[in-house]
Amino acid sequence: MRLLLAALLAAFGTFALAPPAQAATQAVMMENYAFSPSTLTVHAGDTITWTNHDQAPHDVTTTSAPVAIKSPMLSTGQSFSYTFKTAGTYSYYCSIHPDMRATVTVLAAATSAPAVPVAPRATTQQKATTRSSAAQQQPVAQQQQQPTTSMSMPATVSTEAAPSTGGEVAAASAAPTTTTTLDPMLIVAAVAAAVAVLCLLLLGSRRET
């Protein structure tokens, strides 16, 4: 529980201490009847300050922009500041001196990526506890996986002989009767032999007569 609270506090502190993206301020000079620099790239939330260093008055007037900008007339030494909140391309010039032209490109607001909190390392005691619990659970799992086998004992067979009640008669009656079957070929051969003998006898009797 303490380690969890410490991890949450560390993560909250990391995100809370992450520095936010700071807005920048850029300077544009109005001198020699020109804007310097003539092209500038900033992020949303940044501020540009124009300062007139010429003897003639100047101003800042957008010709095409997501948001129109119109500054007051600036005399020598005066400044005008504008904070850009909408991304896009701002083309502007001096309405008194149309040849003075410049462009500001505004990008989306820059955000700083928050630092990734580092997870706390497990202590030696926690590692030992985890290993011991895993070792205790492993035999239980193995016991659950082993199939259960059931053994059945063979029925006991009585070897005691039943007492004889009728002597040899009972034994003879208990003995199975066997029947003998004659081979049909033998019967046919015997009949043929008998017929042959009968024929011989008949022939012999005729000769005597």
RAKA-V496499 format. One record per backbone hydrogen bond with DSSP energy under -0.5 kcal/mol. CO is the residue of the C=O (numbers start at 1). NH is the residue of the N-H. Records with the same first field share a line. If there is no record, write none. Layout:
CO=NH + NH
This chain:
1=5
2=6
3=7
4=8
5=9
6=10
7=11
8=12
9=13
10=14
11=15
12=16
13=17
14=18
24=47
26=49
28=51
29=31 + 36
30=53 + 54
31=34
34=31
36=29
38=103
40=105
42=107
43=46
46=84
47=26
48=50 + 82
49=28
50=80
51=30 + 53
52=77
58=74
60=71
61=93
64=91
69=62
73=75
74=58
75=78
78=52
80=50
82=48 + 84
84=45
88=90 + 106
89=91
90=104
91=63 + 64
92=102
93=61 + 95
97=94 + 100
99=101
100=94
102=92
103=40
104=90 + 106
105=42 + 107
106=88
107=44
115=117
117=119
123=127
124=128
125=129
126=130
127=131
128=132
129=133
130=134
131=135
132=136
133=137
134=138
135=139
136=140
137=141
138=142
139=143
140=144
141=145
142=146
156=158
166=169 + 170
167=171
168=172
169=173
170=174
171=175
183=186 + 187
184=188
185=189
186=190
187=191
188=192
189=193
190=194
191=195
192=196
193=197
194=198
195=199
196=200
197=201
198=202
199=203
200=204
201=205
202=206
203=207
204=208
205=209
